[in-house]
């Protein structure tokens, strides 16, 4: 079975939906494929908001400098300047689409402040910004006749034709999760907007879908993966007895919350002049250090100076969830710990989302434009997504016009190599758990070369087992996710071993100093 479109979009978060809308308005036939439901995305989980210069005391240069400082020397300044400059116009498009950001009584935006920002510039919809953006974009998509949205279709691998400079994208194999069929999608353009890879770690704020699928697919297609060692650990997630971690937005600290150790001491002033509003890499390492020094399983987050009325209004979802778990924000300290949160590196692209493989684009957390450098500034992710999606749509229109006369070459049919041995299913669940534990133990907030090498050895063994299973049994979503996660885990470690310095989110005790010259780490299938 096969289908044909001008453009395929993998993923239904802010990056994919924004791009799909604009590509469709340019007259292209667009299909959006999402491996679960259309609302399952990292965007839908975003609490804080979108950073953009809109306040009277703010300006582009301040936002640029905050981004560069957070990125610890590895940001591409030209990229930073263009994305920050374009931000307000892209935000206005969201407003015109019907998105209602929280406002003050006088009608001005209720701007929040988060770690690393010198001004209040975070536009938000209380503490459910991502869901509000997702809902607005899905409403717009539903009214666009040129967009077909397919749920429960899992992209397996990209299909390319030609060799060398003549090599180009031709389509995609995708698994129908409901009936197990593999469908061949023919398309000259594919946009990867599959999000990040937080589920590679045992403890993460990410939804179950964040298994690094787009990064793994691009790597297998020969595209460069860049700076993947920079995994951002969110400093404040609610500590619970199980593996689940509920995010406590950085905006809570923006409204005055203080981190305390188990002795009740506010400790962040010892680590950075911005104290609790320092960049995330610094706060996460400070919490990690405090926990290791005392042997404590968590630290405290204290916002008890704010009353319940204010907290219910400003943080309704956080307040309600904490209350259900037995914590009253207005009265109780919250037990918090860091957890894997954001993938700062990824598929190497330019500002238009273009990769080195003609026809393949990437946008959002799956990509690496150079905006985030070695550490993402809070709430810059949604900003990057809408700016790059806008530019990518223009690039795609040009690409399709230039290649309109190219002959479509035959695509090989998918070959189902075997059945399923239920006795072997335990291999998948065992390897899934072992991989995530190994990444948490050996490739976490503080690293050593010995632990990274140990992780590389463990991952290699797991990949061999997964490879054998993949080529001998029928594929299913759990196997495909495990295959992708193992690939991404290997790439994270490979990038980390290239960096013999401590920079941003990559802190390694063997090399505590930061080198004068900042270089990208790069991995590509040889």
C-alpha positions, 0 to 999 in steps of 0.5 A, a space after each residue: 500500500 502506498 500514498 503520495 503527497 508533496 510534503 510529509 510532516 512527522 510529528 504534531 507539536 508546534 514545529 510540525 503544525 506551524 510548518 504544515 499550515 504554512 506549507 498548505 497555504 502555499 498550495 502543497 498537499 501535506 500529510 501529518 503523521 503522528 505515532 499516537 494521537 494528534 495532541 500527543 507532543 512535547 508541546 502539549 506538556 510545555 508549562 512555562 511559555 514562549 520567550 519574545 521581546 514584547 515588553 516596554 523595558 525589553 529589547 532584542 539585544 538583551 534577549 540575544 545576550 541572555 541567549 548567548 550567555 546561557 549557551 556558554 560560547 557555543 551558540 551561533 550568534 547570527 542564528 540567535 540574532 535572526 531568531 530573536 528578531 523574528 520572534 515577535 512577528 511569529 508570536 503575533 501570528 499565534 495571537 491572530 490565530 486566536 491564542 489568548 496569552 495571559 494579560 494584566 488588568 490593563 490589557 498588557 501581556 502578563 510577562 513571566 521571568 525565568 532562569 537566565 533572563 534579564 527581563 520579564 519576557 515570557 508570554 504564557 497562558 497561565 501554566 498551560 501554554 503548550 496545551 493552549 498553543 497545541 489546541 489553537 494550531 489543531 483548530 487551524 489545521 482542522 480547517 485546512 483542506 490541503 492537510 491530511 492528519 494521520 494518527 497512530 502511524 509510526 515512521 520507520 525509516 526514510 527512503 532515499 534514491 541516488 548516490 553522492 551529490 545526486 542522492 535525494 529523499 523519496 519517501 518514508 516507510 510507516 507502520 500502522 500501529 493498529 493493524 501492523 501494516 507498513 505503508 509506503 509514503 512517497 514524498 519529495 519533502 519530509 519535515 522531521 518535527 518529532 521532538 526530543 529524546 528525554 525517554 532515553 533517561 530513566 527519569 524525565 519530564 518528557 511524555 512517552 513519545 519522546 524516544 528520539 525517532 527523528 534523530 535516529 531516522 536522520 542518522 540512518 539516512 546519513 545526515 549529520 547529528 550535532 552537539 547531542 551531548 547537551 541534554 538539559 536536565 530541568 532542575 525542579 521536578 516533583 520527587 516521587 517514589 516511582 520513575 515519573 517526574 512532574 515538572 515544576 515550571 521554572 516560572 515558579 522560581 520566576 515568581 520568587 520560589 527559593 531552593 533550600 537544602 534539607 536543613 532549610 538553607 537557601 543555597 543558590 547564592 553560593 553557586 551563582 549571582 542570579 541565585 535561583 534564577 541562574 541558567 538551568 545547567 548551573 541550577 541542576 548541578 547545584 542541586 546535584 551537588 547539594 544532594 550528593 554532599 548530604 546524601 539527601 534524595 531531594 531538595 526543597 522548593 519553597 514558594 510559601 510566601 505566596 498565598 493560595 489565591 495567587 498560586 491557584 490563579 497563576 499556576 492552576 495545573 501545578 497547584 492542582 497536581 501538587 494538591 492531589 499528590 499531598 502538597 499545598 504550594 502555599 503551605 508546604 515545601 515541595 521535594 524536587 530533583 532534576 530530570 532529563 528535559 530537553 535535547 539541545 543538539 540534534 539533526 544539523 540544520 540551517 535557519 530554514 530547517 534544511 539538512 544536507 540531504 535534499 528534501 529533508 528538513 528538521 524543526 523544533 527539538 529534533 534539530 540543532 540550528 545553533 540557537 541553544 548552544 551548550 545550554 538552552 535559555 528557558 522558553 526559547 524552544 517554542 520561539 525557535 520552532 515557530 521561527 524556523 517553521 516559517 522559514 522552512 515553509 518558504 524554502 520548501 516552496 522554492 525546493 519543490 518548484 526547482 525539482 518539479 520536473 524530476 522523475 519519480 524513481 521506483 521505491 522498493 516495497 517493504 519486506 516483512 522478515 518474520 513473525 513474532 516469537 512471544 518468548 523473545 518479547 522479554 528482550 525488549 522490555 529488559 533492554 528498554 529498562 537497562 538502556 535508560 538506567 545506564 544513561 541515567 547512571 553513566 551519562 547524567 548531570 556530572 560525567 567522567 570519561 570512565 563512565 562514558 566509556 562504560 555506557 558505550 560498551 553497555 549500549 553496544 551490547 544492547 544494540 546488537 541484541 536489538 539489531 538481531 531482533 529487528 531483522 528477525 521479527 515483525 516490527 511493532 511500536 515498542 521495538 521501533 522506539 527501543 531501536 531509536 532510543 539505542 541509536 540516540 543513546 550511542 550518539 549522545 555518548 559519542 558526542 560526549 566523548 568528543 568533548 574534552 572540556 566542561 561546557 554548558 550542560 556537559 560537565 565532566 570531572 576529567 576536564 573541568 575547564 572550558 576551552 577557549 575555542 568552542 567547537 561542535 561535536 559531530 556524528 555521521 554514519 560513515 
